[in-house]
Structure formats: structure tokens, C-alpha cells
Amino acid sequence: MSKKNKRSARSKARATSKATSRALTGEALDRAINEALKESHEAFQRKDFARAEEISRAALKRLGREPRLISNLALSIENQNRPEDALRVAEAGLESFPEDAHLWNLRGAILKFLGELDEAREAFARAIEHDPRSHAAWRNHAGLKTFESAADPDIAAMEELLGSLPRGHDGRVLLYFALGRALDEAGETARAFEVLERANRAARGQLRFDIEDAMATMDATIAAFDEDWFARGPVEGATDASPILVVGMPRCGSTLVEQILATHSEVTGLGEVAELPLAARARARSAGLRDTSPDALATLADEDLRAIGRRYARALEKRTGGAGRPTDKYLTNYIHGGMLARAVPGARLIDVRRDPRDNAWACFKTGFTSPIPFVNAWDDIAAVMSLSRRVLDHLAAHAPHMVLQVQYEDLVDDLEGQTRRILDFLGLPFEDACLRFHETKRQVNSASALQVRQPLFRSSIGAWKPYAEHLAPMERALEQYLGPLASAS
């Protein structure tokens, strides 16, 4: 299509949008837009991204082009593993709203996840240019920049913006984490730790986590999926799908493992998808269960387990288009490992572990894009690390064919040997390309999106040590829940 025809098509689309929304103006139009945004946000909270897409498309058709609705549409598409489509939506939005900082920031985030880092940096810079107070753009900009000195003017700019935000402002958390990362890179450990403590204090004020509830849930899960459960074997008619679930703690090295696997010609990496818990919750409710905890799911009939497994398999196949075995990096899927043993007997779990101090410190200093309620306090981090290991150890003891434990440090020290070990466990042939994982072009939405675009490095091993004088509370919490750190792995 020529440029002239494209301009004509855009003009017609804008005219149609105006005609559609002519009946709504002023406050009535604002209310309708906000209602659509609220409904879409609720779908996001449920991780029903297909529904969020439907809501956003319908609202745009009914109410006309509006940058927040366009952003919501792009985000809902991107979360369905269609980043190129999401990028097109964001870029089309920028044609209509070229000064919208949020759309520039969104374009940058999608490009970052796709590994187009230079273009992403430019997009984040444009976002800041159009809105110097965009805390989200500053967070993303700082995440891709290398800070060599505390005198970097961007550090001063973030500090100034922080000082101007009122207490309780959502942007303070993002800016604290961005500033903490910048100071950490610049070698200003004392200032970095002070800022990161503030970041985590502020984040804890927005989220709630109950250690006792978490421990009770895990105890009930282990009790429900006992020896008798596994002895029953797969349910009749269980799916023959063989997904690869990468599980463990946030910042444990799971993205690296998935990136290596996704480089294999017979594997498609899907990232963090919520299809398994969604399938389990939907079937549990249709079966009349109000409680959808893992131990409650163990009371379901075999036909319900079969339905969960088949829905999960279909959802993954839809995302991959049937191209290879899917990886699913929804990290807490280990709580459904017992159910998978009977509902999806071909499923395999890669249990990624890391030195607890490095893992806990990495959680504490990371500003996650999605809220994780247990990563902002040492006791919470240590408790969840202990609970996840207990559940996975229990699963490995009863279904050893399902679980392979991979130590991050071993992978860094012997990439080829550990890669062969993982592929052997999965029944996949070794491919040299897996050792060049950083060359793979795919969507990576985790906090490690930048790292897995680079060759393997050792700098993240022992990253807690420069902060050792500040981390006595971390070590006490880890020893309380995991035992002596010298033997914890």
C-alpha cells in the first residue's frame, strides 16, 4: 500500500471512530473509557488476556481511538505470546498519538522483550522526552543503561523526580528500584542498599503475604499428593502432551534454562503462561469446588483431572501452533506437580536452584514488572524458597522420572555438560545451537530479558558479597528456613 493510500485509510478509520463515538462526549465518554479500562484490568488480574483483548477491541470500535485503550490492546496481545502483533498495535497508536509517552514506553518494552535493545533504548528515551516525569519510562530506561559513575546525570534526574513525588505514590517503588540498580552498577553499594531497602519497604506496603498461610498450603499439598496418589498412575484417557515446565524461585536462573531449551529445534519457549492454574481453577469451579487450592484439586474425579490436562495441553498447543514441545516457565507450577503426574503424565519439570544468598539478594534488588508478594522481605523470601524445595523434593521422591534438579552455578561452570544432561532427561538430541542461546530471537518477558541476550557470564555468582555487611538479616532468615548455608543448595 502506498503512503498516500495508508494516510487515506487512517483518515477513514479516524472518521469512522469519531462517528461511532459521536453520541458520547465529555464526561460520558470519559466514564465509558474508564469503565472499559476497569473491565480490561480485571481480566488482566485473572490472567484472561484473550478476554482483555476482546474488551479493548470492542471499546476501541465503540468509543474511537484512545491511547490508553490502544495500550491495553497491545498489552493483552503481547501477553498471549504475539509480540509482533502487539508491536504493530503500539506503532499504529503512535501514528495517531506521536507524543504519547505511555505508548513510546510500551513500544520500548515490547522491543526489549524481543531482544531489539537499541531500538528499545531509543523508545524509552522518546518516552522520557515527551514526559520527563514518567516513572515507568525511567525504570525501563535505567534497566537497559550501563551506569559507570554515580555522577551520571540520569541518577540525579531520578533522585530529583523521586523527591517531587508524594508519599504513597505508585511511582516511588519503580524509581527506587531503578535508582538502586543504577547505584549498584556504579559501585555505590552503601547508597544502593539504602535505596533498595526503601524500595522494598514501599513495595511491602502495597502487597500482603502471610507466611503461615503459605506454609499451611504447602503442608496440605504434600499431604494430599501422597504415596497412594502417585500409585494410582495416570488417569484413563490422559493427554499424551509432553510440556516442559521450568519451575523454582524468581531470579533462580530459570530464564537461562528456558532460553537454552527454546534454542532447540524441537522446542518452543512460551515464557511465563498461566494456562495450568487457569485450567485447574475453571474445572474445579465447574465441578462445584469453591476452594481451588492444590490439595482441594486432589479431591477431583479422574474425569475432571483428564479435562484439566487436556485443556492445558490444548492451550499450550494453541500458543505454539503445534511447533515443537512447549516450555512453560510459570514458576509456581510446582504446586500442581502432583496433579500433573496423573493428568499430564508426559510433563517434565526442571527444578532450577541457585545459591540461596545470590537468589535472595537478586529477588530483593529487582523491581519486578508483575507484583510478587513474597520478594520484599527476607523472611518471606527464605520461607518460600524452603517451601518450594520441600514440594519439589517430595515430587522427585515419588515421581523421579518427572523432575530434574539443575543448579545454576553448575550450568555456568559447565554449560555443555549440563545442557546435555537436561536434554537427555527430556529425551531430546543434543544440538550445538543450544550453547549459543543468546543468539535466539524470541520473546522474553522476565526480569532476565537483558541477560539472556548475552553470552554466559559469571558476574552474578557471588553478587551478594559486596553487600555482606548489610545482609546479616538475610543470612539469618535463610539459615532459619534452610539450615546452614554451607550445605544449602
C-alpha positions in Angstrom: 0.0 0.0 0.0 1.4 3.4 -0.9 2.0 6.1 1.7 -0.9 8.1 0.2 -3.3 5.2 0.5 -2.1 4.4 4.0 -2.9 8.0 5.0 -6.3 7.8 3.4 -7.0 4.5 5.2 -6.0 6.1 8.6 -8.2 9.1 7.9 -11.2 6.9 7.1 -10.6 4.9 10.3 -10.4 8.1 12.4 -13.6 9.4 10.8 -15.4 6.1 11.5 -14.2 6.2 15.1 -15.5 9.7 15.5 -18.8 8.8 14.1 -19.1 5.7 16.3 -18.4 7.7 19.5 -20.3 10.9 18.5 -23.1 10.0 20.9 -20.7 10.1 23.8 -18.8 13.2 24.6 -17.1 14.9 27.6 -17.7 13.2 30.9 -19.9 10.5 29.4 -17.1 9.4 27.0 -14.5 9.6 29.8 -16.7 7.3 32.0 -17.2 4.8 29.2 -13.4 4.7 28.6 -12.7 4.3 32.3 -15.3 1.5 32.6 -13.7 -0.4 29.6 -10.3 0.1 31.2 -11.5 -1.2 34.5 -13.1 -4.3 32.9 -9.9 -4.9 31.0 -7.8 -4.6 34.1 -10.0 -7.1 35.9 -9.4 -9.6 33.0 -5.7 -8.9 33.3 -5.9 -9.7 37.1 -7.4 -13.0 36.2 -4.7 -13.5 33.5 -7.5 -13.9 31.0 -5.7 -12.0 28.3 -7.9 -13.1 25.5 -10.8 -11.6 27.3 -8.8 -8.4 27.8 -8.2 -8.2 24.1 -11.9 -8.6 23.3 -12.8 -5.8 25.7 -10.2 -3.5 24.3 -11.1 -4.1 20.7 -14.8 -3.6 21.4 -14.1 -0.4 23.3 -12.0 1.0 20.5 -14.6 0.2 18.0 -17.4 1.7 20.1 -15.6 4.7 21.6 -12.9 5.6 19.0 -9.1 5.6 19.1 -7.8 6.5 22.6 -4.2 5.9 23.6 -5.0 4.1 26.9 -7.3 1.7 25.1 -4.7 1.1 22.4 -2.1 0.4 25.1 -4.4 -2.1 26.8 -5.0 -3.8 23.5 -1.3 -4.1 22.8 -0.6 -5.4 26.3 -3.3 -8.0 26.0 -1.9 -9.3 22.7 1.7 -9.3 23.9 0.7 -11.4 26.9 -0.7 -14.0 24.5 2.7 -14.6 23.1 2.1 -12.4 20.0 4.7 -9.7 20.4 4.9 -8.8 16.7 1.2 -8.1 16.6 1.4 -6.1 19.8 4.2 -4.1 18.4 2.2 -3.3 15.3 -0.7 -2.1 17.5 1.6 0.1 19.6 3.2 1.6 16.5 -0.2 2.3 14.9 -1.2 4.1 18.1 1.9 6.2 17.8 1.0 7.3 14.3 -2.2 8.8 15.8 -0.6 9.9 19.1 3.1 10.6 18.4 3.7 12.4 21.7 2.1 9.8 24.0 4.8 8.8 26.4 3.0 5.7 27.6 2.8 4.3 24.0 6.5 5.0 23.5 7.3 3.2 26.7 5.2 0.3 25.7 6.8 0.1 22.3 10.2 0.0 24.1 9.1 -2.7 26.5 8.0 -5.0 23.6 11.2 -4.3 21.7 13.2 -5.2 24.8 11.4 -8.5 25.2 12.0 -9.2 21.5 15.8 -8.5 22.0 15.8 -5.3 19.9 17.7 -3.5 22.6 19.0 -0.4 20.7 15.5 0.4 19.4 14.1 -0.2 22.9 16.6 2.3 24.4 15.6 4.9 21.8 11.9 4.3 22.5 12.4 4.7 26.3 14.3 8.0 25.6 11.5 9.3 23.5 9.0 8.4 26.3 11.1 10.5 28.8 11.4 13.3 26.2 7.6 13.5 26.0 7.1 13.0 29.7 10.1 13.6 31.9 8.1 12.5 34.9 7.2 9.1 33.6 8.5 6.8 36.3 7.7 3.7 34.2 9.9 5.0 31.4 12.7 5.9 33.8 12.5 2.4 35.2 12.8 0.8 31.8 15.5 3.3 30.6 17.6 2.6 33.7 17.2 -1.1 33.2 18.9 -1.0 29.8 21.6 1.5 30.6 25.1 0.9 31.9 25.9 3.3 34.8 29.7 3.8 35.1 29.7 6.6 37.6 27.4 8.0 40.4 27.9 11.3 38.6 25.7 10.1 35.7 23.1 12.9 35.1 20.3 10.3 34.9 21.0 9.3 38.5 20.5 13.0 39.6 17.3 13.2 37.4 15.8 10.1 39.1 16.6 11.4 42.5 15.0 14.8 41.7 11.9 13.0 40.4 11.7 10.9 43.5 11.9 14.0 45.7 9.0 15.5 43.9 6.6 12.6 44.3 4.3 12.5 47.3 4.5 9.7 49.9 2.5 6.6 48.8 2.8 7.5 45.1 3.0 4.3 43.0 5.9 5.6 41.0 8.2 5.8 44.0 8.6 2.0 44.1 9.6 1.9 40.4 12.0 4.8 40.8 13.6 3.4 44.0 14.4 0.1 42.2 15.7 1.9 39.1 17.9 4.2 41.2 19.1 1.3 43.3 20.2 -0.6 40.2 22.0 2.4 38.8 23.9 3.0 42.1 24.7 -0.7 42.3 26.2 -0.7 38.8 28.1 2.5 39.6 29.7 0.7 42.6 27.9 2.9 45.3 27.0 -0.1 47.5 26.1 1.8 50.6 23.8 4.2 48.8 22.4 1.4 46.6 21.5 -0.7 49.6 19.8 2.2 51.4 17.7 3.0 48.3 16.8 -0.7 47.8 15.7 -1.0 51.4 13.4 1.9 50.8 12.1 0.3 47.6 11.2 -2.9 49.4 9.6 -1.2 52.3 7.4 0.8 49.9 6.6 -2.4 47.9 5.6 -4.2 51.1 3.1 -1.5 51.8 1.3 -2.3 48.5 1.3 -6.2 48.8 0.3 -8.7 51.5 1.9 -12.0 52.2 1.2 -14.4 55.0 4.0 -17.0 55.8 1.7 -19.1 57.9 -0.9 -19.4 55.2 1.8 -20.3 52.7 3.2 -23.0 55.0 -0.2 -24.4 55.6 -0.9 -24.6 51.9 2.3 -26.4 51.2 1.8 -28.9 54.1 -1.7 -29.7 52.8 -0.3 -30.1 49.3 2.3 -32.6 50.3 -0.2 -34.5 52.4 -2.8 -34.7 49.6 -0.3 -35.9 47.0 0.9 -38.9 49.0 2.3 -42.3 48.0 -1.2 -43.7 47.3 -1.9 -40.8 45.0 1.1 -41.5 42.8 0.5 -45.2 42.9 -2.8 -44.8 41.1 -1.0 -43.8 37.9 -2.2 -41.7 35.0 -6.0 -41.2 34.7 -7.6 -43.1 31.9 -7.5 -41.1 28.6 -4.9 -38.7 29.9 -3.4 -36.4 27.3 -0.1 -37.5 25.7 1.3 -34.0 25.7 4.8 -33.6 27.0 5.3 -30.0 28.1 8.5 -28.8 29.8 7.8 -26.9 33.0 10.7 -24.7 34.3 10.0 -24.0 38.0 11.6 -22.6 41.1 12.2 -19.2 42.7 12.2 -15.9 40.9 15.7 -15.0 39.8 17.0 -18.5 40.2 18.3 -18.9 36.6 15.0 -20.2 35.1 15.1 -17.8 32.2 18.6 -19.0 31.2 17.4 -22.6 31.3 14.3 -21.9 29.2 16.4 -19.8 26.7 18.7 -22.8 26.2 15.8 -25.1 25.7 13.9 -22.7 23.4 17.0 -22.6 21.1 16.5 -26.3 20.4 14.8 -27.1 17.1 12.2 -29.3 18.7 11.2 -26.9 21.5 9.1 -23.7 21.5 9.6 -21.4 24.5 6.4 -19.8 25.8 7.7 -18.0 28.8 5.5 -17.5 31.9 2.0 -18.6 30.9 -0.8 -19.1 33.4 -2.6 -21.8 31.5 -2.2 -24.6 34.1 -3.7 -22.7 37.1 -6.4 -21.3 34.8 -7.4 -24.7 33.6 -7.4 -26.1 37.1 -9.5 -23.3 38.6 -12.0 -23.4 35.7 -12.6 -27.2 36.1 -12.7 -27.1 39.8 -15.4 -24.4 39.8 -17.4 -26.3 37.2 -17.1 -29.4 39.4 -18.6 -27.4 42.3 -15.4 -26.7 44.3 -15.2 -23.3 46.0 -11.6 -24.0 47.1 -9.1 -24.3 44.2 -6.0 -24.9 46.3 -3.8 -27.8 45.2 -5.0 -30.1 48.0 -8.6 -29.4 47.0 -7.8 -30.3 43.4 -6.7 -33.7 44.7 -10.4 -34.5 45.5 -11.5 -34.1 41.9 -12.7 -37.2 40.0 -10.5 -38.7 37.3 -12.7 -37.2 34.6 -12.0 -33.8 36.0 -8.3 -34.4 36.1 -8.4 -35.6 32.5 -10.3 -32.5 31.5 -7.7 -30.2 33.2 -4.8 -32.0 31.5 -6.5 -31.8 28.0 -7.4 -28.1 28.4 -3.8 -27.3 29.5 -2.4 -29.2 26.5 -4.7 -27.5 24.1 -3.9 -24.1 25.4 -0.1 -24.7 25.0 -0.6 -26.2 21.5 -2.6 -23.1 20.5 0.3 -20.9 21.7 2.9 -22.9 19.9 0.9 -23.6 16.8 1.9 -27.2 17.2 5.6 -26.3 16.6 7.6 -28.4 19.0 7.4 -29.2 22.7 6.4 -26.2 24.7 8.2 -24.8 27.7 6.1 -23.2 30.4 8.0 -21.0 32.9 5.2 -20.2 35.3 7.5 -20.7 38.2 5.0 -21.8 40.9 3.6 -24.6 38.7 5.4 -27.0 41.0 2.4 -26.8 43.4 0.5 -28.7 40.7 3.2 -31.3 40.1 1.2 -34.0 41.9 -1.9 -33.3 39.7 0.3 -33.3 36.6 1.7 -36.7 37.4 -1.7 -38.2 36.7 -3.4 -35.6 34.4 -0.4 -34.9 32.1 2.0 -37.9 32.7 4.3 -36.7 29.9 5.0 -33.4 31.7 8.6 -32.9 32.9 9.7 -30.4 35.5 13.1 -28.6 35.5 13.7 -27.6 39.1 16.3 -24.7 38.9 18.1 -23.8 42.1 20.7 -21.2 42.9 22.9 -20.3 45.9 20.3 -19.0 48.4 22.2 -15.8 49.1 22.5 -14.9 45.5 18.9 -15.9 44.9 17.5 -13.9 47.8 19.6 -10.9 47.1 18.6 -10.9 43.4 14.9 -11.0 44.5 15.4 -8.2 46.9 17.1 -5.8 44.4 14.8 -6.5 41.5 11.8 -4.3 40.6 9.5 -6.9 39.1 7.1 -5.9 36.4 4.4 -8.0 37.9 3.7 -8.0 41.6 5.2 -10.9 43.6 4.1 -10.7 47.2 7.0 -12.5 48.9 10.1 -10.9 47.4 10.3 -7.8 49.6 11.2 -9.2 53.0 14.0 -11.6 53.9 11.7 -13.9 56.0 9.2 -14.2 53.2 11.9 -14.9 50.5 13.5 -17.6 52.7 10.2 -19.2 53.7 9.0 -19.5 50.1 12.4 -20.8 49.0 12.2 -23.5 51.6 8.6 -24.4 50.8 9.2 -24.7 47.1 12.2 -27.0 47.7 10.1 -29.2 50.0 7.3 -29.6 47.5 9.8 -30.4 44.7 11.8 -32.8 46.8 8.5 -34.6 47.7 7.6 -34.8 44.0 11.0 -36.0 43.0 10.9 -38.7 45.6 7.5 -40.1 44.4 7.9 -39.4 40.6 11.6 -39.2 40.0 11.1 -39.5 36.2 9.2 -36.2 36.3 11.8 -33.9 38.0 15.3 -32.9 37.2 17.1 -30.6 39.6 19.5 -28.1 37.9 22.0 -26.0 39.9 22.5 -22.6 38.3 26.2 -22.5 39.3 26.8 -25.9 37.7 25.2 -24.6 34.5 27.5 -21.6 34.4 30.6 -23.7 35.1 29.8 -26.4 32.6 27.3 -25.2 30.0 27.7 -28.1 27.6 27.7 -30.8 30.2 24.6 -29.5 32.0 22.8 -28.8 28.7 23.4 -32.4 27.6 22.1 -33.6 31.0 18.9 -31.6 30.6 18.3 -32.7 27.0 19.0 -36.4 27.9 16.4 -36.1 30.7 13.9 -34.7 28.2 14.7 -37.3 25.6 15.9 -34.7 23.2 19.1 -34.9 21.0 21.9 -32.6 21.8 22.2 -29.5 19.4 25.2 -27.2 19.4 22.9 -24.3 18.9 21.7 -24.6 22.5 25.2 -23.4 23.6 24.6 -20.2 21.6 21.3 -19.5 23.4 22.0 -15.7 23.4 21.6 -15.6 19.6 18.0 -16.9 19.7 15.4 -14.3 18.7 12.3 -14.8 20.8 10.1 -13.0 23.3 11.5 -13.0 26.8 9.3 -11.2 29.3 11.1 -11.9 32.6 13.5 -9.7 34.6 16.4 -11.6 32.9 15.4 -10.4 29.4 18.6 -8.4 29.0 21.0 -11.1 30.5 19.9 -13.9 28.2 20.7 -11.8 25.1 24.4 -12.0 26.2 26.9 -14.9 26.3 27.1 -16.7 29.6 28.9 -14.7 32.4 29.9 -15.4 36.0 29.4 -11.9 37.5 26.0 -12.9 39.0 27.7 -15.7 41.1 28.5 -14.2 44.5 26.8 -10.9 43.7 25.6 -10.7 47.3 29.2 -10.5 48.6 29.8 -6.7 48.1 26.8 -6.1 50.3 27.7 -8.7 53.0 28.0 -6.1 55.8 24.3 -5.2 55.2 23.0 -8.8 54.8 23.2 -10.3 58.2 19.3 -10.3 58.4 19.2 -12.1 55.1 21.6 -14.8 56.2 19.7 -15.3 59.5 16.4 -15.8 57.6 17.9 -18.2 55.2 19.5 -20.3 57.9 16.2 -20.3 59.9 14.3 -21.8 56.9 17.0 -23.7 55.0 19.6 -24.7 57.6 23.3 -24.0 57.5 24.1 -22.1 54.3 27.3 -24.0 53.6 25.2 -27.1 52.9 22.2 -25.3 51.4 21.9 -25.7 47.6 
